[in-house]
Amino acid sequence: MEKIKIVKYNALKKEVIKEQKWELSKEIMPFIIKMAINTLVLFLASKIFNSLYIKDIFYAFLGVLIINVLNRFLRPLLVFLTLPITLMSLGLLYPIVNVLILKSVSFLLKPHFMLEGFIIPFFISIFISLMNIYLEDKFLKGGKL
């Protein structure tokens, strides 16, 4: 009788572990796909626009990691500080926040990731945002695989 309980317990334990692995993979895969999309878009932007120089795909990936960290921690502060000018321009100058984040990444990865000027980076940030929106919708379908 006790042996049957142990077997049932082990089977239940394996089922729970299998469900946990499945849940983890459902959370991690969209993040990995999003990182890959953002890396490719950033690298493509460096090939299209002369004002953005990225040495290779590794530094594009590193730039995307830094952008994600800055978006998490620095972006709310930048949005708050630029709120008056954003409201006066009816939201047209909101991409300035993206330019400031790209400039910060350029400062941190200087010889391998360089962004020059201020007008062209404005259009680069719009290009990156639009491409990310399109490709994430195309491949992630609203964040779900």
Secondary structure by P-SEA (a helix, b strand, c coil): caaaaaaaaaaaaaaaaaaaaaaaaaaaaaaaaaaaaaaaaaaaaaaaccccccccaaaaaaaaaaaaaaaaccaaaaaaaaaaaaaaacccccaaaaaaaaaaaaaaacccccccccaaaaaaaaaaaaaaaaaaaaccccccc
